[in-house]
């Protein structure tokens, strides 16, 4: 994604990635709450989040703007 202010910060020690997406980057800021999924790939290895109790790829709860 190319959008001014979009940032991704990896923390290998904690096994965490933090993503910042300014509201203007999604539908020019014209949206309400969203649900999120994430996938990270290195070569053939892929990790995804969140996972359901059965280990499948799930969705987060609704996240409000701000």
C-alpha positions in Angstrom: 0.0 0.0 0.0 1.3 3.4 -0.9 -0.2 6.2 1.2 1.5 9.1 3.1 1.7 8.1 6.8 1.4 4.3 6.2 3.9 2.6 8.5 4.9 -0.9 9.4 7.1 -1.7 12.4 8.5 -5.2 13.0 9.6 -6.4 16.4 11.3 -9.8 16.0 12.1 -10.1 19.7 8.4 -9.9 20.6 7.2 -11.6 17.4 5.0 -8.6 16.7 4.2 -6.3 13.8 2.5 -2.9 14.3 0.7 -1.3 11.3 -0.4 2.3 11.1 -2.9 3.2 8.4 -4.1 6.8 8.3 -7.9 7.0 7.7 -7.4 8.8 4.4 -5.7 5.7 3.1 -9.0 3.7 3.3 -11.8 4.9 1.0 -10.4 8.5 1.5 -11.5 8.4 5.1 -15.1 7.6 4.3 -15.8 4.5 6.4 -16.9 3.4 9.9 -15.6 0.5 11.9 -13.5 -2.2 10.2 -12.4 -5.8 10.8 -8.8 -6.7 10.2 -6.7 -9.7 9.0 -3.0 -9.8 8.5 -0.6 -12.1 6.6 3.1 -12.0 6.5 5.2 -14.0 4.0 8.9 -14.7 3.7 9.5 -17.0 0.7 7.2 -19.9 1.1 6.5 -19.4 4.8 3.4 -17.5 5.7 2.0 -16.5 9.0 -1.5 -15.1 9.6 -3.5 -13.5 12.3 -5.8 -13.7 14.0 -6.3 -17.4 14.2 -9.6 -19.1 15.2 -9.6 -21.7 17.9 -9.3 -24.4 15.2 -6.2 -22.6 13.8 -7.9 -21.1 10.7 -7.5 -17.5 9.5 -10.1 -15.4 11.4 -11.1 -11.7 11.7 -10.6 -9.3 14.6 -13.5 -7.8 16.4 -14.8 -4.5 14.9 -12.3 -1.7 15.4 -13.7 1.8 15.5 -11.9 4.7 13.9 -9.5 6.7 16.0 
